[in-house]
């Protein structure tokens, strides 16, 4: 653990152990912690939001106190420590390259080798008298528990899915109820992930909007600034709306949208946007100036929505890596083809 840099404000002291002093962490999140969590929720500084791997203490632990394993993604670490209030224990933070438990387990950084390696670095066997590690259930895909036992002597015990259940889990003698084992991914769980997905590719949506804004000035008289301003605003708005709603609606409506693949679910949202915008156009303003433009957006909006919806596969507990790769292999060429044809129709429609 690198403690040479300025000590974080969530470290509130040290506790003596057989291997020296170990940092004690606060179980109350500060305003800075909560603002940091909000920022990464919107995708700002997410790749560098991490804590130093190593051993930390909570409360006033002894050699018999439980050991909790955490990823070094600070949001995961914060969720764990804030739910350990009133408990005495140790937190062994492993190096997941700043990635959360579930994603790191899929990538292999929250895994057997790192746990065994970190046990050696922290000298945990000299700190505690028992040989038990409480690991988040969502980390299970990356861990071979029998291998950890064979290589280190420590037994892996899978804790509850959610950190909020840890206190009850400990009080029950490390026993989880069926509800604690259940992976819930309700509307709120999906909604809080939307801001990050929105920001992930927002700059590309803005670039596309800017390109359409400029292209809209083309015509039989070569170029018109007035036409660019009038038509370009509409086209740029449509592409931006398509991106925002195509990103935000599918996660919220996920169980209600027909089909199993995320790309297909995104198509339904794109078609919904098309018909809603079309209804608005027919009643109030003319967004679709001709049939080619109409057909262009019939292809473009579902293609955009389908593509950005697939980004949510990285946030969802519904998918597996192999399933995502298989879906992309089929969906991406179709999305690209639809978008290309739609763009061609849109450009041709400008000159009619």
Phi and psi in degrees as a GROMACS rama.xvg file:
@    title "Ramachandran Plot"
@    xaxis  label "Phi"
@    yaxis  label "Psi"
@TYPE xy
-89.3933  102.635  UNK-2
-106.453  12.1476  UNK-3
-71.7768  -30.9817  UNK-4
-74.5587  173.838  UNK-5
-57.1587  133.102  UNK-6
-66.8323  128.871  UNK-7
-61.7945  151.982  UNK-8
-71.8482  -12.2693  UNK-9
-84.017  -3.98814  UNK-10
-92.9205  118.343  UNK-11
-111.06  6.71789  UNK-12
164.057  -168.182  UNK-13
-134.726  155.902  UNK-14
-128.631  140.44  UNK-15
-78.555  141.954  UNK-16
-142.129  -179.171  UNK-17
-65.2728  -19.1671  UNK-18
-110.044  9.61227  UNK-19
116.57  -163.649  UNK-20
-83.6333  136.775  UNK-21
-119.352  133.702  UNK-22
-60.9082  138.843  UNK-23
-102.483  130.84  UNK-24
-103.224  150.884  UNK-25
-78.7104  138.073  UNK-26
-93.4781  -1.58586  UNK-27
-101.651  122.885  UNK-28
-76.8145  134.522  UNK-29
-83.9539  172.619  UNK-30
-60.3899  -37.7612  UNK-31
-62.7923  -41.2096  UNK-32
-61.8724  -44.0605  UNK-33
-70.6518  -37.645  UNK-34
-65.9643  -38.8026  UNK-35
-62.2374  -41.1529  UNK-36
-64.0514  -38.3382  UNK-37
-65.9372  -41.7505  UNK-38
-61.9096  -46.9108  UNK-39
-70.3682  -25.0975  UNK-40
-62.9894  -26.7018  UNK-41
-98.0412  9.74812  UNK-42
85.9494  8.01388  UNK-43
-91.3152  120.415  UNK-44
68.393  19.9064  UNK-45
-61.3365  -38.187  UNK-46
-71.0382  -16.6251  UNK-47
-116.374  14.7719  UNK-48
-90.6073  86.3459  UNK-49
-146.451  163.464  UNK-50
-116.458  161.346  UNK-51
-69.1116  132.676  UNK-52
-61.8035  151.99  UNK-53
149.491  -164.988  UNK-54
-109.212  132.333  UNK-55
-128.881  160.547  UNK-56
-117.015  150.523  UNK-57
-125.877  129.67  UNK-58
70.5204  -131.51  UNK-59
-130.829  71.489  UNK-60
-72.7067  156.132  UNK-61
-118.567  -175.687  UNK-62
-68.9046  -12.523  UNK-63
-99.0607  -3.10472  UNK-64
-71.7194  151.96  UNK-65
-68.0078  155.17  UNK-66
-115.172  123.643  UNK-67
-105.995  135.163  UNK-68
-100.181  132.986  UNK-69
-132.732  152.304  UNK-70
-71.9591  161.345  UNK-71
-94.342  13.5697  UNK-72
-70.2569  121.387  UNK-73
-61.5967  -32.5419  UNK-74
-65.0038  -39.2083  UNK-75
-65.3108  -44.3706  UNK-76
-61.6137  -43.1516  UNK-77
-64.6579  -40.9802  UNK-78
-62.1068  -37.3465  UNK-79
-69.4334  -53.6135  UNK-80
-65.2214  -33.3317  UNK-81
-71.1923  -18.4948  UNK-82
-98.512  7.38452  UNK-83
-103.929  10.3379  UNK-84
-57.6575  130.866  UNK-85
88.2306  -5.19126  UNK-86
-108.226  155.203  UNK-87
-110.021  127.717  UNK-88
-171.134  -179.364  UNK-89
-117.921  144.698  UNK-90
-118.557  117.657  UNK-91
-99.0057  109.376  UNK-92
-90.9003  121.338  UNK-93
-99.3729  160.913  UNK-94
-85.2367  99.9751  UNK-95
-103.431  17.1447  UNK-96
62.439  31.8066  UNK-97
75.1449  23.2954  UNK-98
-109.809  143.786  UNK-99
-65.6475  166.186  UNK-100
-55.5774  -54.0012  UNK-101
-63.5769  -47.2906  UNK-102
-67.2456  -39.4513  UNK-103
-65.5399  -34.8945  UNK-104
-63.8889  -39.2783  UNK-105
-68.1767  -33.4312  UNK-106
-86.1254  -13.8777  UNK-107
95.515  -2.90724  UNK-108
-81.6872  -24.8199  UNK-109
-97.1044  84.4632  UNK-110
-148.919  -176.056  UNK-111
-56.4937  -52.129  UNK-112
-60.4125  -43.8865  UNK-113
-67.5504  -37.6601  UNK-114
-64.7103  -47.2053  UNK-115
-62.4496  -42.9169  UNK-116
-62.3551  -43.2402  UNK-117
-69.6336  -31.3336  UNK-118
-60.4539  -37.9398  UNK-119
-70.6334  -43.8552  UNK-120
-63.0375  -40.5068  UNK-121
-83.8857  -14.5304  UNK-122
56.865  41.3068  UNK-123
-59.5851  -34.1593  UNK-124
-60.0687  -21.4636  UNK-125
-91.2146  -10.8536  UNK-126
-94.7423  -39.3641  UNK-127
-115.317  152.907  UNK-128
-89.8183  -21.1146  UNK-129
-91.7401  178.527  UNK-130
-134.817  59.5703  UNK-131
-129.682  136.96  UNK-132
-121.977  125.845  UNK-133
-94.493  113.791  UNK-134
-112.381  139.635  UNK-135
-57.6318  138.224  UNK-136
-57.5666  -35.4099  UNK-137
-69.5753  -8.4925  UNK-138
-87.8056  -6.04903  UNK-139
-56.4977  -39.1765  UNK-140
-58.7325  -23.0751  UNK-141
-97.5187  -0.593861  UNK-142
-119.477  134.07  UNK-143
-103.635  96.9816  UNK-144
-58.5427  -40.3102  UNK-145
-63.9283  -33.0639  UNK-146
-72.2786  -38.5883  UNK-147
-59.7481  -43.7955  UNK-148
-63.1804  -45.6716  UNK-149
-64.122  -37.3396  UNK-150
-89.3961  -22.2074  UNK-151
-127.765  -19.0986  UNK-152
88.4197  -6.96574  UNK-153
-91.9884  137.825  UNK-154
-95.9334  132.248  UNK-155
-87.1788  125.712  UNK-156
-117.356  126.842  UNK-157
-86.2351  120.571  UNK-158
-81.124  -170.31  UNK-159
-70.4813  164.922  UNK-160
-63.9005  -43.9835  UNK-161
-106.525  138.94  UNK-162
-61.1737  -27.9272  UNK-163
-63.1434  -19.4895  UNK-164
-94.9975  0.0764694  UNK-165
-62.2011  -43.7782  UNK-166
-58.6225  -47.8069  UNK-167
-65.5019  -35.1176  UNK-168
-62.9766  -44.7269  UNK-169
-66.4893  -43.5442  UNK-170
-62.9757  -28.2037  UNK-171
-86.4888  10.1664  UNK-172
77.0537  41.4008  UNK-173
61.825  37.8676  UNK-174
-116.986  130.084  UNK-175
-101.531  137.92  UNK-176
-78.6885  163.64  UNK-177
-55.3872  -34.7788  UNK-178
-66.4126  -33.9769  UNK-179
-69.1031  -24.7282  UNK-180
-87.8703  -12.3483  UNK-181
-81.3915  128.088  UNK-182
-85.7447  109.225  UNK-183
-98.3896  140.098  UNK-184
-140.084  64.8337  UNK-185
-79.0064  -176.358  UNK-186
-57.1936  -43.6092  UNK-187
-66.8907  -40.5794  UNK-188
-58.7611  -38.5255  UNK-189
-76.686  -37.5485  UNK-190
-62.3917  -41.4896  UNK-191
-67.7795  -14.4515  UNK-192
-88.3286  -13.6319  UNK-193
-60.6746  -46.3962  UNK-194
-54.556  -43.0156  UNK-195
-63.4748  -42.1163  UNK-196
-66.949  -34.2959  UNK-197
-62.3292  -44.5093  UNK-198
-76.8452  -21.8718  UNK-199
-56.8631  -42.0299  UNK-200
-124.668  17.7952  UNK-201
-61.1908  -35.522  UNK-202
-64.3071  -32.5693  UNK-203
-71.5215  -35.1416  UNK-204
-64.7987  -39.202  UNK-205
-67.0235  -38.4776  UNK-206
-63.2534  -45.3844  UNK-207
-61.6133  -40.5674  UNK-208
-64.1035  -40.3083  UNK-209
-66.0601  -39.861  UNK-210
-63.9725  -44.352  UNK-211
-65.4559  -35.9567  UNK-212
-59.7893  -43.927  UNK-213
-72.413  -43.2444  UNK-214
-60.6239  -32.99  UNK-215
-63.5464  -16.4196  UNK-216
-78.8615  -11.4503  UNK-217
-72.0568  155.274  UNK-218
-178.994  -171.736  UNK-219
-63.6307  -27.9632  UNK-220
-92.0296  25.7229  UNK-221
74.4857  -66.6987  UNK-222
-153.497  140.892  UNK-223
-137.416  122.414  UNK-224
-64.6363  -40.6606  UNK-225
-61.8241  -42.8407  UNK-226
-66.6838  -38.21  UNK-227
-61.4384  -42.6164  UNK-228
-68.2012  -45.0113  UNK-229
-70.497  -54.8136  UNK-230
-79.2114  -34.3137  UNK-231
-64.4888  -36.4333  UNK-232
-61.9273  -39.3965  UNK-233
-66.777  -47.7954  UNK-234
-65.2414  -42.8935  UNK-235
-64.1226  -37.5941  UNK-236
-65.9902  -41.1743  UNK-237
-62.7432  -44.2259  UNK-238
-67.2153  -36.5592  UNK-239
-69.7113  -43.2231  UNK-240
-61.6272  -43.3543  UNK-241
-58.5301  -41.3461  UNK-242
-69.785  -48.0596  UNK-243
-63.3691  -52.0505  UNK-244
-73.2518  -31.8173  UNK-245
-66.7697  -25.7163  UNK-246
-87.7834  -40.3454  UNK-247
-83.0523  -39.7345  UNK-248
-71.9502  -44.0764  UNK-249
-56.3415  -44.6473  UNK-250
-60.3689  -39.2034  UNK-251
-70.3642  -39.7693  UNK-252
-94.9068  7.8482  UNK-253
-43.7115  -53.8147  UNK-254
-68.5294  -20.1779  UNK-255
-87.6479  -19.3653  UNK-256
-80.2757  133.139  UNK-257
-64.0278  149.83  UNK-258
97.0852  158.847  UNK-259
-94.7354  -36.4264  UNK-260
-75.9661  144.247  UNK-261
-67.5681  -33.7342  UNK-262
-63.1087  -39.278  UNK-263
-70.0466  -39.4079  UNK-264
-59.9644  -37.7663  UNK-265
-66.3542  -33.2098  UNK-266
-61.4061  -42.4392  UNK-267
-61.9661  -39.9707  UNK-268
-66.4504  -40.3187  UNK-269
-62.0286  -41.1792  UNK-270
-67.2436  -38.5757  UNK-271
-61.0525  -44.0709  UNK-272
-61.4145  -41.6397  UNK-273
-60.1858  -47.096  UNK-274
-71.675  -34.6291  UNK-275
-66.1692  -45.4373  UNK-276
-65.8607  -38.7565  UNK-277
-62.7562  -42.0192  UNK-278
-62.3664  -43.5259  UNK-279
-63.2492  -39.632  UNK-280
-64.4184  -45.7015  UNK-281
-67.4726  -26.5441  UNK-282
-96.4221  -25.2326  UNK-283
-126.695  -51.3994  UNK-284
-136.428  165.513  UNK-285
-100.837  96.3817  UNK-286
-85.0435  -37.1252  UNK-287
-99.1904  98.7416  UNK-288
-71.7768  -24.0489  UNK-289
-154.696  177.112  UNK-290
-65.9572  -35.0405  UNK-291
-62.5047  -41.0728  UNK-292
-64.4137  -39.0856  UNK-293
-60.9938  -49.246  UNK-294
-65.6397  -33.8499  UNK-295
-61.3805  -47.0638  UNK-296
-74.779  -23.5167  UNK-297
-64.3365  -27.9299  UNK-298
-90.7265  -41.2786  UNK-299
-68.1548  -47.822  UNK-300
-62.3892  -47.3003  UNK-301
-64.2959  -34.578  UNK-302
-64.8319  -43.9398  UNK-303
-63.7171  -50.5809  UNK-304
-62.3587  -40.291  UNK-305
-63.0486  -43.4626  UNK-306
-66.649  -48.478  UNK-307
-70.3867  -27.1154  UNK-308
-65.1124  -34.096  UNK-309
-63.1724  -24.8519  UNK-310
-60.412  -27.7136  UNK-311
-71.5835  -12.8504  UNK-312
-61.1267  -27.0557  UNK-313
-76.1652  -11.716  UNK-314
-108.284  -13.7946  UNK-315
-92.9853  146.525  UNK-316
-86.5621  2.45629  UNK-317
-82.6683  -13.5845  UNK-318
-117.225  163.241  UNK-319
-122.107  160.063  UNK-320
-60.8798  -44.3518  UNK-321
-64.7721  -37.9241  UNK-322
-66.5919  -38.6244  UNK-323
-64.2761  -45.7295  UNK-324
-63.258  -39.3521  UNK-325
-65.2435  -42.2471  UNK-326
-65.2299  -43.6737  UNK-327
-62.2388  -35.8594  UNK-328
-59.4997  -35.2257  UNK-329
-88.8627  -44.8503  UNK-330
-75.0401  -42.4782  UNK-331
-59.1242  -45.9931  UNK-332
-59.6585  -38.067  UNK-333
-67.2573  -43.849  UNK-334
-61.7918  -44.948  UNK-335
-64.6975  -41.1385  UNK-336
-64.2506  -45.1448  UNK-337
-62.4251  -41.8062  UNK-338
-66.6395  -40.1556  UNK-339
-64.958  -46.4144  UNK-340
-63.1465  -42.4474  UNK-341
-61.3742  -41.111  UNK-342
-65.7361  -40.5455  UNK-343
-62.8883  -45.7557  UNK-344
-61.1993  -38.8364  UNK-345
-64.2538  -44.3219  UNK-346
-67.0679  -44.352  UNK-347
-61.9325  -39.7189  UNK-348
-63.002  -26.8405  UNK-349
-63.5997  -34.1948  UNK-350
-89.6148  -0.488321  UNK-351
